[in-house]
Amino acid sequence: MSLVDFFAWIVLVVLTVSTVAVVVFLAMLPGMIAKRRNHPWAQAVMVGGWVTLFLGFALWPIVLIWAYVDVPRVRHVEVEQ
């Protein structure tokens, strides 16, 4: 095996590992954003990010937008009688 073949294998391994790392990071990103923003459905956003991994990232932008959506919280107001 020549030096060029060895270098080609190294490049192939580095590209494969970096591609897998980027895909996993993109699948984790909506869940991390939702958790950091204290989203009430952060777990669902995280699952949505991973599900889009198996769907070819077709719905990934929708899940990313969902991670940024602020859901109004119900306020409990005490009424004095």
mmCIF file of the N, C-alpha and C atoms, coordinates in Angstrom:
data_MODEL
# 
_entry.id   MODEL 
# 
loop_
_atom_site.group_PDB 
_atom_site.id 
_atom_site.type_symbol 
_atom_site.label_atom_id 
_atom_site.label_alt_id 
_atom_site.label_comp_id 
_atom_site.label_asym_id 
_atom_site.label_entity_id 
_atom_site.label_seq_id 
_atom_site.pdbx_PDB_ins_code 
_atom_site.Cartn_x 
_atom_site.Cartn_y 
_atom_site.Cartn_z 
_atom_site.occupancy 
_atom_site.B_iso_or_equiv 
_atom_site.pdbx_formal_charge 
_atom_site.auth_seq_id 
_atom_site.auth_comp_id 
_atom_site.auth_asym_id 
_atom_site.auth_atom_id 
_atom_site.pdbx_PDB_model_num 
ATOM 1   N N  . MET A 1 1  ? 0.856   -1.174 0.000  1.00 0.00 ? 1  MET A N  1 
ATOM 2   C CA . MET A 1 1  ? 0.000   0.000  0.000  1.00 0.00 ? 1  MET A CA 1 
ATOM 3   C C  . MET A 1 1  ? 0.896   1.229  0.000  1.00 0.00 ? 1  MET A C  1 
ATOM 4   N N  . SER A 1 2  ? 0.650   2.113  -0.931 1.00 0.00 ? 2  SER A N  1 
ATOM 5   C CA . SER A 1 2  ? 1.502   3.293  -1.058 1.00 0.00 ? 2  SER A CA 1 
ATOM 6   C C  . SER A 1 2  ? 1.052   4.392  -0.107 1.00 0.00 ? 2  SER A C  1 
ATOM 7   N N  . LEU A 1 3  ? 1.832   5.417  -0.035 1.00 0.00 ? 3  LEU A N  1 
ATOM 8   C CA . LEU A 1 3  ? 1.552   6.556  0.831  1.00 0.00 ? 3  LEU A CA 1 
ATOM 9   C C  . LEU A 1 3  ? 0.283   7.279  0.386  1.00 0.00 ? 3  LEU A C  1 
ATOM 10  N N  . VAL A 1 4  ? 0.047   7.341  -0.916 1.00 0.00 ? 4  VAL A N  1 
ATOM 11  C CA . VAL A 1 4  ? -1.150  8.006  -1.431 1.00 0.00 ? 4  VAL A CA 1 
ATOM 12  C C  . VAL A 1 4  ? -2.401  7.236  -1.031 1.00 0.00 ? 4  VAL A C  1 
ATOM 13  N N  . ASP A 1 5  ? -2.360  5.915  -1.083 1.00 0.00 ? 5  ASP A N  1 
ATOM 14  C CA . ASP A 1 5  ? -3.503  5.105  -0.653 1.00 0.00 ? 5  ASP A CA 1 
ATOM 15  C C  . ASP A 1 5  ? -3.780  5.294  0.837  1.00 0.00 ? 5  ASP A C  1 
ATOM 16  N N  . PHE A 1 6  ? -2.754  5.336  1.631  1.00 0.00 ? 6  PHE A N  1 
ATOM 17  C CA . PHE A 1 6  ? -2.899  5.548  3.070  1.00 0.00 ? 6  PHE A CA 1 
ATOM 18  C C  . PHE A 1 6  ? -3.518  6.911  3.342  1.00 0.00 ? 6  PHE A C  1 
ATOM 19  N N  . PHE A 1 7  ? -3.065  7.946  2.644  1.00 0.00 ? 7  PHE A N  1 
ATOM 20  C CA . PHE A 1 7  ? -3.618  9.294  2.805  1.00 0.00 ? 7  PHE A CA 1 
ATOM 21  C C  . PHE A 1 7  ? -5.090  9.328  2.372  1.00 0.00 ? 7  PHE A C  1 
ATOM 22  N N  . ALA A 1 8  ? -5.425  8.615  1.310  1.00 0.00 ? 8  ALA A N  1 
ATOM 23  C CA . ALA A 1 8  ? -6.813  8.568  0.839  1.00 0.00 ? 8  ALA A CA 1 
ATOM 24  C C  . ALA A 1 8  ? -7.714  7.927  1.889  1.00 0.00 ? 8  ALA A C  1 
ATOM 25  N N  . TRP A 1 9  ? -7.255  6.865  2.550  1.00 0.00 ? 9  TRP A N  1 
ATOM 26  C CA . TRP A 1 9  ? -8.037  6.228  3.605  1.00 0.00 ? 9  TRP A CA 1 
ATOM 27  C C  . TRP A 1 9  ? -8.229  7.159  4.796  1.00 0.00 ? 9  TRP A C  1 
ATOM 28  N N  . ILE A 1 10 ? -7.205  7.902  5.137  1.00 0.00 ? 10 ILE A N  1 
ATOM 29  C CA . ILE A 1 10 ? -7.317  8.858  6.250  1.00 0.00 ? 10 ILE A CA 1 
ATOM 30  C C  . ILE A 1 10 ? -8.348  9.932  5.915  1.00 0.00 ? 10 ILE A C  1 
ATOM 31  N N  . VAL A 1 11 ? -8.293  10.450 4.702  1.00 0.00 ? 11 VAL A N  1 
ATOM 32  C CA . VAL A 1 11 ? -9.256  11.470 4.277  1.00 0.00 ? 11 VAL A CA 1 
ATOM 33  C C  . VAL A 1 11 ? -10.673 10.901 4.299  1.00 0.00 ? 11 VAL A C  1 
ATOM 34  N N  . LEU A 1 12 ? -10.847 9.676  3.833  1.00 0.00 ? 12 LEU A N  1 
ATOM 35  C CA . LEU A 1 12 ? -12.162 9.046  3.825  1.00 0.00 ? 12 LEU A CA 1 
ATOM 36  C C  . LEU A 1 12 ? -12.715 8.877  5.233  1.00 0.00 ? 12 LEU A C  1 
ATOM 37  N N  . VAL A 1 13 ? -11.886 8.442  6.147  1.00 0.00 ? 13 VAL A N  1 
ATOM 38  C CA . VAL A 1 13 ? -12.322 8.256  7.541  1.00 0.00 ? 13 VAL A CA 1 
ATOM 39  C C  . VAL A 1 13 ? -12.676 9.595  8.176  1.00 0.00 ? 13 VAL A C  1 
ATOM 40  N N  . VAL A 1 14 ? -11.850 10.615 7.951  1.00 0.00 ? 14 VAL A N  1 
ATOM 41  C CA . VAL A 1 14 ? -12.111 11.938 8.540  1.00 0.00 ? 14 VAL A CA 1 
ATOM 42  C C  . VAL A 1 14 ? -13.409 12.510 7.985  1.00 0.00 ? 14 VAL A C  1 
ATOM 43  N N  . LEU A 1 15 ? -13.642 12.393 6.686  1.00 0.00 ? 15 LEU A N  1 
ATOM 44  C CA . LEU A 1 15 ? -14.879 12.900 6.097  1.00 0.00 ? 15 LEU A CA 1 
ATOM 45  C C  . LEU A 1 15 ? -16.107 12.155 6.608  1.00 0.00 ? 15 LEU A C  1 
ATOM 46  N N  . THR A 1 16 ? -15.998 10.853 6.769  1.00 0.00 ? 16 THR A N  1 
ATOM 47  C CA . THR A 1 16 ? -17.124 10.066 7.271  1.00 0.00 ? 16 THR A CA 1 
ATOM 48  C C  . THR A 1 16 ? -17.453 10.443 8.714  1.00 0.00 ? 16 THR A C  1 
ATOM 49  N N  . VAL A 1 17 ? -16.436 10.538 9.550  1.00 0.00 ? 17 VAL A N  1 
ATOM 50  C CA . VAL A 1 17 ? -16.655 10.886 10.956 1.00 0.00 ? 17 VAL A CA 1 
ATOM 51  C C  . VAL A 1 17 ? -17.213 12.300 11.083 1.00 0.00 ? 17 VAL A C  1 
ATOM 52  N N  . SER A 1 18 ? -16.694 13.237 10.318 1.00 0.00 ? 18 SER A N  1 
ATOM 53  C CA . SER A 1 18 ? -17.190 14.610 10.409 1.00 0.00 ? 18 SER A CA 1 
ATOM 54  C C  . SER A 1 18 ? -18.618 14.726 9.882  1.00 0.00 ? 18 SER A C  1 
ATOM 55  N N  . THR A 1 19 ? -18.972 13.967 8.861  1.00 0.00 ? 19 THR A N  1 
ATOM 56  C CA . THR A 1 19 ? -20.346 13.987 8.358  1.00 0.00 ? 19 THR A CA 1 
ATOM 57  C C  . THR A 1 19 ? -21.318 13.438 9.390  1.00 0.00 ? 19 THR A C  1 
ATOM 58  N N  . VAL A 1 20 ? -20.956 12.350 10.023 1.00 0.00 ? 20 VAL A N  1 
ATOM 59  C CA . VAL A 1 20 ? -21.808 11.779 11.076 1.00 0.00 ? 20 VAL A CA 1 
ATOM 60  C C  . VAL A 1 20 ? -21.941 12.758 12.239 1.00 0.00 ? 20 VAL A C  1 
ATOM 61  N N  . ALA A 1 21 ? -20.850 13.415 12.613 1.00 0.00 ? 21 ALA A N  1 
ATOM 62  C CA . ALA A 1 21 ? -20.885 14.381 13.719 1.00 0.00 ? 21 ALA A CA 1 
ATOM 63  C C  . ALA A 1 21 ? -21.799 15.560 13.390 1.00 0.00 ? 21 ALA A C  1 
ATOM 64  N N  . VAL A 1 22 ? -21.757 16.053 12.179 1.00 0.00 ? 22 VAL A N  1 
ATOM 65  C CA . VAL A 1 22 ? -22.605 17.183 11.784 1.00 0.00 ? 22 VAL A CA 1 
ATOM 66  C C  . VAL A 1 22 ? -24.072 16.765 11.773 1.00 0.00 ? 22 VAL A C  1 
ATOM 67  N N  . VAL A 1 23 ? -24.391 15.591 11.272 1.00 0.00 ? 23 VAL A N  1 
ATOM 68  C CA . VAL A 1 23 ? -25.772 15.115 11.238 1.00 0.00 ? 23 VAL A CA 1 
ATOM 69  C C  . VAL A 1 23 ? -26.314 14.929 12.655 1.00 0.00 ? 23 VAL A C  1 
ATOM 70  N N  . VAL A 1 24 ? -25.527 14.360 13.541 1.00 0.00 ? 24 VAL A N  1 
ATOM 71  C CA . VAL A 1 24 ? -25.960 14.184 14.931 1.00 0.00 ? 24 VAL A CA 1 
ATOM 72  C C  . VAL A 1 24 ? -26.140 15.533 15.613 1.00 0.00 ? 24 VAL A C  1 
ATOM 73  N N  . PHE A 1 25 ? -25.237 16.474 15.363 1.00 0.00 ? 25 PHE A N  1 
ATOM 74  C CA . PHE A 1 25 ? -25.375 17.809 15.953 1.00 0.00 ? 25 PHE A CA 1 
ATOM 75  C C  . PHE A 1 25 ? -26.648 18.490 15.472 1.00 0.00 ? 25 PHE A C  1 
ATOM 76  N N  . LEU A 1 26 ? -26.937 18.394 14.169 1.00 0.00 ? 26 LEU A N  1 
ATOM 77  C CA . LEU A 1 26 ? -28.154 19.001 13.642 1.00 0.00 ? 26 LEU A CA 1 
ATOM 78  C C  . LEU A 1 26 ? -29.405 18.339 14.203 1.00 0.00 ? 26 LEU A C  1 
ATOM 79  N N  . ALA A 1 27 ? -29.365 17.037 14.473 1.00 0.00 ? 27 ALA A N  1 
ATOM 80  C CA . ALA A 1 27 ? -30.507 16.359 15.075 1.00 0.00 ? 27 ALA A CA 1 
ATOM 81  C C  . ALA A 1 27 ? -30.704 16.793 16.526 1.00 0.00 ? 27 ALA A C  1 
ATOM 82  N N  . MET A 1 28 ? -29.617 17.092 17.224 1.00 0.00 ? 28 MET A N  1 
ATOM 83  C CA . MET A 1 28 ? -29.692 17.498 18.630 1.00 0.00 ? 28 MET A CA 1 
ATOM 84  C C  . MET A 1 28 ? -30.011 18.980 18.810 1.00 0.00 ? 28 MET A C  1 
ATOM 85  N N  . LEU A 1 29 ? -29.753 19.798 17.799 1.00 0.00 ? 29 LEU A N  1 
ATOM 86  C CA . LEU A 1 29 ? -29.849 21.252 17.934 1.00 0.00 ? 29 LEU A CA 1 
ATOM 87  C C  . LEU A 1 29 ? -31.221 21.759 18.383 1.00 0.00 ? 29 LEU A C  1 
ATOM 88  N N  . PRO A 1 30 ? -32.343 21.366 17.764 1.00 0.00 ? 30 PRO A N  1 
ATOM 89  C CA . PRO A 1 30 ? -33.634 21.887 18.248 1.00 0.00 ? 30 PRO A CA 1 
ATOM 90  C C  . PRO A 1 30 ? -33.911 21.550 19.713 1.00 0.00 ? 30 PRO A C  1 
ATOM 91  N N  . GLY A 1 31 ? -33.567 20.341 20.130 1.00 0.00 ? 31 GLY A N  1 
ATOM 92  C CA . GLY A 1 31 ? -33.782 19.960 21.527 1.00 0.00 ? 31 GLY A CA 1 
ATOM 93  C C  . GLY A 1 31 ? -32.935 20.770 22.490 1.00 0.00 ? 31 GLY A C  1 
ATOM 94  N N  . MET A 1 32 ? -31.692 21.033 22.109 1.00 0.00 ? 32 MET A N  1 
ATOM 95  C CA . MET A 1 32 ? -30.817 21.848 22.967 1.00 0.00 ? 32 MET A CA 1 
ATOM 96  C C  . MET A 1 32 ? -31.340 23.276 23.078 1.00 0.00 ? 32 MET A C  1 
ATOM 97  N N  . ILE A 1 33 ? -31.821 23.824 21.977 1.00 0.00 ? 33 ILE A N  1 
ATOM 98  C CA . ILE A 1 33 ? -32.355 25.188 21.990 1.00 0.00 ? 33 ILE A CA 1 
ATOM 99  C C  . ILE A 1 33 ? -33.609 25.251 22.852 1.00 0.00 ? 33 ILE A C  1 
ATOM 100 N N  . ALA A 1 34 ? -34.505 24.283 22.690 1.00 0.00 ? 34 ALA A N  1 
ATOM 101 C CA . ALA A 1 34 ? -35.747 24.271 23.472 1.00 0.00 ? 34 ALA A CA 1 
ATOM 102 C C  . ALA A 1 34 ? -35.455 24.124 24.958 1.00 0.00 ? 34 ALA A C  1 
ATOM 103 N N  . LYS A 1 35 ? -34.508 23.280 25.303 1.00 0.00 ? 35 LYS A N  1 
ATOM 104 C CA . LYS A 1 35 ? -34.173 23.088 26.719 1.00 0.00 ? 35 LYS A CA 1 
ATOM 105 C C  . LYS A 1 35 ? -33.562 24.357 27.309 1.00 0.00 ? 35 LYS A C  1 
ATOM 106 N N  . ARG A 1 36 ? -32.694 25.010 26.550 1.00 0.00 ? 36 ARG A N  1 
ATOM 107 C CA . ARG A 1 36 ? -32.061 26.237 27.035 1.00 0.00 ? 36 ARG A CA 1 
ATOM 108 C C  . ARG A 1 36 ? -33.082 27.361 27.206 1.00 0.00 ? 36 ARG A C  1 
ATOM 109 N N  . ARG A 1 37 ? -34.104 27.385 26.359 1.00 0.00 ? 37 ARG A N  1 
ATOM 110 C CA . ARG A 1 37 ? -35.127 28.434 26.430 1.00 0.00 ? 37 ARG A CA 1 
ATOM 111 C C  . ARG A 1 37 ? -36.281 28.057 27.365 1.00 0.00 ? 37 ARG A C  1 
ATOM 112 N N  . ASN A 1 38 ? -36.168 26.928 28.079 1.00 0.00 ? 38 ASN A N  1 
ATOM 113 C CA . ASN A 1 38 ? -37.209 26.443 29.002 1.00 0.00 ? 38 ASN A CA 1 
ATOM 114 C C  . ASN A 1 38 ? -38.556 26.282 28.295 1.00 0.00 ? 38 ASN A C  1 
ATOM 115 N N  . HIS A 1 39 ? -38.510 25.679 27.132 1.00 0.00 ? 39 HIS A N  1 
ATOM 116 C CA . HIS A 1 39 ? -39.723 25.428 26.366 1.00 0.00 ? 39 HIS A CA 1 
ATOM 117 C C  . HIS A 1 39 ? -40.571 24.412 27.115 1.00 0.00 ? 39 HIS A C  1 
ATOM 118 N N  . PRO A 1 40 ? -41.902 24.624 27.196 1.00 0.00 ? 40 PRO A N  1 
ATOM 119 C CA . PRO A 1 40 ? -42.721 23.679 27.958 1.00 0.00 ? 40 PRO A CA 1 
ATOM 120 C C  . PRO A 1 40 ? -42.750 22.275 27.348 1.00 0.00 ? 40 PRO A C  1 
ATOM 121 N N  . TRP A 1 41 ? -42.477 22.160 26.047 1.00 0.00 ? 41 TRP A N  1 
ATOM 122 C CA . TRP A 1 41 ? -42.460 20.852 25.386 1.00 0.00 ? 41 TRP A CA 1 
ATOM 123 C C  . TRP A 1 41 ? -41.075 20.559 24.845 1.00 0.00 ? 41 TRP A C  1 
ATOM 124 N N  . ALA A 1 42 ? -40.065 20.811 25.643 1.00 0.00 ? 42 ALA A N  1 
ATOM 125 C CA . ALA A 1 42 ? -38.681 20.619 25.206 1.00 0.00 ? 42 ALA A CA 1 
ATOM 126 C C  . ALA A 1 42 ? -38.404 19.161 24.834 1.00 0.00 ? 42 ALA A C  1 
ATOM 127 N N  . GLN A 1 43 ? -38.973 18.241 25.567 1.00 0.00 ? 43 GLN A N  1 
ATOM 128 C CA . GLN A 1 43 ? -38.763 16.814 25.272 1.00 0.00 ? 43 GLN A CA 1 
ATOM 129 C C  . GLN A 1 43 ? -39.363 16.458 23.912 1.00 0.00 ? 43 GLN A C  1 
ATOM 130 N N  . ALA A 1 44 ? -40.524 16.993 23.595 1.00 0.00 ? 44 ALA A N  1 
ATOM 131 C CA . ALA A 1 44 ? -41.153 16.721 22.301 1.00 0.00 ? 44 ALA A CA 1 
ATOM 132 C C  . ALA A 1 44 ? -40.351 17.328 21.161 1.00 0.00 ? 44 ALA A C  1 
ATOM 133 N N  . VAL A 1 45 ? -39.790 18.510 21.386 1.00 0.00 ? 45 VAL A N  1 
ATOM 134 C CA . VAL A 1 45 ? -38.952 19.138 20.361 1.00 0.00 ? 45 VAL A CA 1 
ATOM 135 C C  . VAL A 1 45 ? -37.704 18.291 20.140 1.00 0.00 ? 45 VAL A C  1 
ATOM 136 N N  . MET A 1 46 ? -37.126 17.770 21.214 1.00 0.00 ? 46 MET A N  1 
ATOM 137 C CA . MET A 1 46 ? -35.945 16.930 21.087 1.00 0.00 ? 46 MET A CA 1 
ATOM 138 C C  . MET A 1 46 ? -36.260 15.658 20.286 1.00 0.00 ? 46 MET A C  1 
ATOM 139 N N  . VAL A 1 47 ? -37.384 15.030 20.576 1.00 0.00 ? 47 VAL A N  1 
ATOM 140 C CA . VAL A 1 47 ? -37.791 13.834 19.831 1.00 0.00 ? 47 VAL A CA 1 
ATOM 141 C C  . VAL A 1 47 ? -38.039 14.193 18.369 1.00 0.00 ? 47 VAL A C  1 
ATOM 142 N N  . GLY A 1 48 ? -38.654 15.342 18.126 1.00 0.00 ? 48 GLY A N  1 
ATOM 143 C CA . GLY A 1 48 ? -38.884 15.784 16.752 1.00 0.00 ? 48 GLY A CA 1 
ATOM 144 C C  . GLY A 1 48 ? -37.596 15.979 15.983 1.00 0.00 ? 48 GLY A C  1 
ATOM 145 N N  . GLY A 1 49 ? -36.573 16.492 16.649 1.00 0.00 ? 49 GLY A N  1 
ATOM 146 C CA . GLY A 1 49 ? -35.274 16.650 16.000 1.00 0.00 ? 49 GLY A CA 1 
ATOM 147 C C  . GLY A 1 49 ? -34.673 15.322 15.593 1.00 0.00 ? 49 GLY A C  1 
ATOM 148 N N  . TRP A 1 50 ? -34.810 14.318 16.454 1.00 0.00 ? 50 TRP A N  1 
ATOM 149 C CA . TRP A 1 50 ? -34.266 12.997 16.129 1.00 0.00 ? 50 TRP A CA 1 
ATOM 150 C C  . TRP A 1 50 ? -35.106 12.279 15.086 1.00 0.00 ? 50 TRP A C  1 
ATOM 151 N N  . VAL A 1 51 ? -36.431 12.480 15.108 1.00 0.00 ? 51 VAL A N  1 
ATOM 152 C CA . VAL A 1 51 ? -37.297 11.838 14.113 1.00 0.00 ? 51 VAL A CA 1 
ATOM 153 C C  . VAL A 1 51 ? -36.986 12.365 12.722 1.00 0.00 ? 51 VAL A C  1 
ATOM 154 N N  . THR A 1 52 ? -36.710 13.661 12.617 1.00 0.00 ? 52 THR A N  1 
ATOM 155 C CA . THR A 1 52 ? -36.384 14.219 11.303 1.00 0.00 ? 52 THR A CA 1 
ATOM 156 C C  . THR A 1 52 ? -35.078 13.645 10.763 1.00 0.00 ? 52 THR A C  1 
ATOM 157 N N  . LEU A 1 53 ? -34.231 13.127 11.630 1.00 0.00 ? 53 LEU A N  1 
ATOM 158 C CA . LEU A 1 53 ? -33.014 12.466 11.171 1.00 0.00 ? 53 LEU A CA 1 
ATOM 159 C C  . LEU A 1 53 ? -33.358 11.276 10.285 1.00 0.00 ? 53 LEU A C  1 
ATOM 160 N N  . PHE A 1 54 ? -34.398 10.541 10.642 1.00 0.00 ? 54 PHE A N  1 
ATOM 161 C CA . PHE A 1 54 ? -34.805 9.373  9.866  1.00 0.00 ? 54 PHE A CA 1 
ATOM 162 C C  . PHE A 1 54 ? -35.658 9.746  8.659  1.00 0.00 ? 54 PHE A C  1 
ATOM 163 N N  . LEU A 1 55 ? -36.176 10.973 8.639  1.00 0.00 ? 55 LEU A N  1 
ATOM 164 C CA . LEU A 1 55 ? -36.991 11.425 7.511  1.00 0.00 ? 55 LEU A CA 1 
ATOM 165 C C  . LEU A 1 55 ? -36.188 12.273 6.535  1.00 0.00 ? 55 LEU A C  1 
ATOM 166 N N  . GLY A 1 56 ? -34.894 12.270 6.669  1.00 0.00 ? 56 GLY A N  1 
ATOM 167 C CA . GLY A 1 56 ? -34.053 13.024 5.752  1.00 0.00 ? 56 GLY A CA 1 
ATOM 168 C C  . GLY A 1 56 ? -34.061 14.514 6.008  1.00 0.00 ? 56 GLY A C  1 
ATOM 169 N N  . PHE A 1 57 ? -34.324 14.927 7.218  1.00 0.00 ? 57 PHE A N  1 
ATOM 170 C CA . PHE A 1 57 ? -34.360 16.330 7.626  1.00 0.00 ? 57 PHE A CA 1 
ATOM 171 C C  . PHE A 1 57 ? -35.414 17.125 6.867  1.00 0.00 ? 57 PHE A C  1 
ATOM 172 N N  . ALA A 1 58 ? -36.466 16.465 6.376  1.00 0.00 ? 58 ALA A N  1 
ATOM 173 C CA . ALA A 1 58 ? -37.508 17.154 5.624  1.00 0.00 ? 58 ALA A CA 1 
ATOM 174 C C  . ALA A 1 58 ? -38.291 18.125 6.507  1.00 0.00 ? 58 ALA A C  1 
ATOM 175 N N  . LEU A 1 59 ? -38.580 17.737 7.743  1.00 0.00 ? 59 LEU A N  1 
ATOM 176 C CA . LEU A 1 59 ? -39.354 18.582 8.655  1.00 0.00 ? 59 LEU A CA 1 
ATOM 177 C C  . LEU A 1 59 ? -38.479 19.289 9.679  1.00 0.00 ? 59 LEU A C  1 
ATOM 178 N N  . TRP A 1 60 ? -37.158 19.216 9.520  1.00 0.00 ? 60 TRP A N  1 
ATOM 179 C CA . TRP A 1 60 ? -36.239 19.793 10.494 1.00 0.00 ? 60 TRP A CA 1 
ATOM 180 C C  . TRP A 1 60 ? -36.429 21.297 10.676 1.00 0.00 ? 60 TRP A C  1 
ATOM 181 N N  . PRO A 1 61 ? -36.644 22.087 9.606  1.00 0.00 ? 61 PRO A N  1 
ATOM 182 C CA . PRO A 1 61 ? -36.862 23.533 9.830  1.00 0.00 ? 61 PRO A CA 1 
ATOM 183 C C  . PRO A 1 61 ? -38.093 23.817 10.682 1.00 0.00 ? 61 PRO A C  1 
ATOM 184 N N  . ILE A 1 62 ? -39.132 22.996 10.547 1.00 0.00 ? 62 ILE A N  1 
ATOM 185 C CA . ILE A 1 62 ? -40.337 23.206 11.353 1.00 0.00 ? 62 ILE A CA 1 
ATOM 186 C C  . ILE A 1 62 ? -40.045 22.928 12.821 1.00 0.00 ? 62 ILE A C  1 
ATOM 187 N N  . VAL A 1 63 ? -39.281 21.882 13.097 1.00 0.00 ? 63 VAL A N  1 
ATOM 188 C CA . VAL A 1 63 ? -38.923 21.554 14.479 1.00 0.00 ? 63 VAL A CA 1 
ATOM 189 C C  . VAL A 1 63 ? -38.024 22.649 15.060 1.00 0.00 ? 63 VAL A C  1 
ATOM 190 N N  . LEU A 1 64 ? -37.132 23.191 14.246 1.00 0.00 ? 64 LEU A N  1 
ATOM 191 C CA . LEU A 1 64 ? -36.261 24.276 14.712 1.00 0.00 ? 64 LEU A CA 1 
ATOM 192 C C  . LEU A 1 64 ? -37.075 25.523 15.048 1.00 0.00 ? 64 LEU A C  1 
ATOM 193 N N  . ILE A 1 65 ? -38.052 25.851 14.219 1.00 0.00 ? 65 ILE A N  1 
ATOM 194 C CA . ILE A 1 65 ? -38.931 26.995 14.517 1.00 0.00 ? 65 ILE A CA 1 
ATOM 195 C C  . ILE A 1 65 ? -39.724 26.718 15.788 1.00 0.00 ? 65 ILE A C  1 
ATOM 196 N N  . TRP A 1 66 ? -40.191 25.492 15.969 1.00 0.00 ? 66 TRP A N  1 
ATOM 197 C CA . TRP A 1 66 ? -40.944 25.111 17.165 1.00 0.00 ? 66 TRP A CA 1 
ATOM 198 C C  . TRP A 1 66 ? -40.101 25.300 18.418 1.00 0.00 ? 66 TRP A C  1 
ATOM 199 N N  . ALA A 1 67 ? -38.806 25.079 18.312 1.00 0.00 ? 67 ALA A N  1 
ATOM 200 C CA . ALA A 1 67 ? -37.924 25.252 19.470 1.00 0.00 ? 67 ALA A CA 1 
ATOM 201 C C  . ALA A 1 67 ? -37.847 26.716 19.896 1.00 0.00 ? 67 ALA A C  1 
ATOM 202 N N  . TYR A 1 68 ? -38.030 27.626 18.954 1.00 0.00 ? 68 TYR A N  1 
ATOM 203 C CA . TYR A 1 68 ? -37.950 29.057 19.263 1.00 0.00 ? 68 TYR A CA 1 
ATOM 204 C C  . TYR A 1 68 ? -39.288 29.689 19.610 1.00 0.00 ? 68 TYR A C  1 
ATOM 205 N N  . VAL A 1 69 ? -40.392 28.994 19.386 1.00 0.00 ? 69 VAL A N  1 
ATOM 206 C CA . VAL A 1 69 ? -41.716 29.556 19.646 1.00 0.00 ? 69 VAL A CA 1 
ATOM 207 C C  . VAL A 1 69 ? -41.945 29.650 21.152 1.00 0.00 ? 69 VAL A C  1 
ATOM 208 N N  . ASP A 1 70 ? -42.342 30.838 21.586 1.00 0.00 ? 70 ASP A N  1 
ATOM 209 C CA . ASP A 1 70 ? -42.681 31.030 22.990 1.00 0.00 ? 70 ASP A CA 1 
ATOM 210 C C  . ASP A 1 70 ? -44.160 30.729 23.181 1.00 0.00 ? 70 ASP A C  1 
ATOM 211 N N  . VAL A 1 71 ? -44.442 29.803 24.045 1.00 0.00 ? 71 VAL A N  1 
ATOM 212 C CA . VAL A 1 71 ? -45.812 29.434 24.335 1.00 0.00 ? 71 VAL A CA 1 
ATOM 213 C C  . VAL A 1 71 ? -46.264 30.250 25.530 1.00 0.00 ? 71 VAL A C  1 
ATOM 214 N N  . PRO A 1 72 ? -47.381 30.963 25.395 1.00 0.00 ? 72 PRO A N  1 
ATOM 215 C CA . PRO A 1 72 ? -47.841 31.746 26.560 1.00 0.00 ? 72 PRO A CA 1 
ATOM 216 C C  . PRO A 1 72 ? -48.216 30.827 27.706 1.00 0.00 ? 72 PRO A C  1 
ATOM 217 N N  . ARG A 1 73 ? -47.745 31.161 28.860 1.00 0.00 ? 73 ARG A N  1 
ATOM 218 C CA . ARG A 1 73 ? -48.036 30.354 30.046 1.00 0.00 ? 73 ARG A CA 1 
ATOM 219 C C  . ARG A 1 73 ? -49.275 30.901 30.744 1.00 0.00 ? 73 ARG A C  1 
ATOM 220 N N  . VAL A 1 74 ? -50.001 30.011 31.364 1.00 0.00 ? 74 VAL A N  1 
ATOM 221 C CA . VAL A 1 74 ? -51.209 30.389 32.075 1.00 0.00 ? 74 VAL A CA 1 
ATOM 222 C C  . VAL A 1 74 ? -50.807 31.039 33.394 1.00 0.00 ? 74 VAL A C  1 
ATOM 223 N N  . ARG A 1 75 ? -51.335 32.219 33.617 1.00 0.00 ? 75 ARG A N  1 
ATOM 224 C CA . ARG A 1 75 ? -51.041 32.922 34.881 1.00 0.00 ? 75 ARG A CA 1 
ATOM 225 C C  . ARG A 1 75 ? -52.196 32.695 35.838 1.00 0.00 ? 75 ARG A C  1 
ATOM 226 N N  . HIS A 1 76 ? -51.852 32.393 37.050 1.00 0.00 ? 76 HIS A N  1 
ATOM 227 C CA . HIS A 1 76 ? -52.854 32.218 38.090 1.00 0.00 ? 76 HIS A CA 1 
ATOM 228 C C  . HIS A 1 76 ? -52.934 33.504 38.884 1.00 0.00 ? 76 HIS A C  1 
ATOM 229 N N  . VAL A 1 77 ? -54.060 34.163 38.784 1.00 0.00 ? 77 VAL A N  1 
ATOM 230 C CA . VAL A 1 77 ? -54.275 35.433 39.470 1.00 0.00 ? 77 VAL A CA 1 
ATOM 231 C C  . VAL A 1 77 ? -55.171 35.167 40.672 1.00 0.00 ? 77 VAL A C  1 
ATOM 232 N N  . GLU A 1 78 ? -54.691 35.653 41.794 1.00 0.00 ? 78 GLU A N  1 
ATOM 233 C CA . GLU A 1 78 ? -55.504 35.494 43.003 1.00 0.00 ? 78 GLU A CA 1 
ATOM 234 C C  . GLU A 1 78 ? -56.575 36.584 43.021 1.00 0.00 ? 78 GLU A C  1 
ATOM 235 N N  . VAL A 1 79 ? -57.783 36.177 43.277 1.00 0.00 ? 79 VAL A N  1 
ATOM 236 C CA . VAL A 1 79 ? -58.890 37.117 43.319 1.00 0.00 ? 79 VAL A CA 1 
ATOM 237 C C  . VAL A 1 79 ? -59.265 37.324 44.786 1.00 0.00 ? 79 VAL A C  1 
ATOM 238 N N  . GLU A 1 80 ? -59.218 38.597 45.194 1.00 0.00 ? 80 GLU A N  1 
ATOM 239 C CA . GLU A 1 80 ? -59.588 38.903 46.581 1.00 0.00 ? 80 GLU A CA 1 
ATOM 240 C C  . GLU A 1 80 ? -61.099 39.092 46.665 1.00 0.00 ? 80 GLU A C  1 
ATOM 241 N N  . GLN A 1 81 ? -61.697 38.512 47.683 1.00 0.00 ? 81 GLN A N  1 
ATOM 242 C CA . GLN A 1 81 ? -63.138 38.632 47.817 1.00 0.00 ? 81 GLN A CA 1 
ATOM 243 C C  . GLN A 1 81 ? -63.488 39.437 49.034 1.00 0.00 ? 81 GLN A C  1 
# 
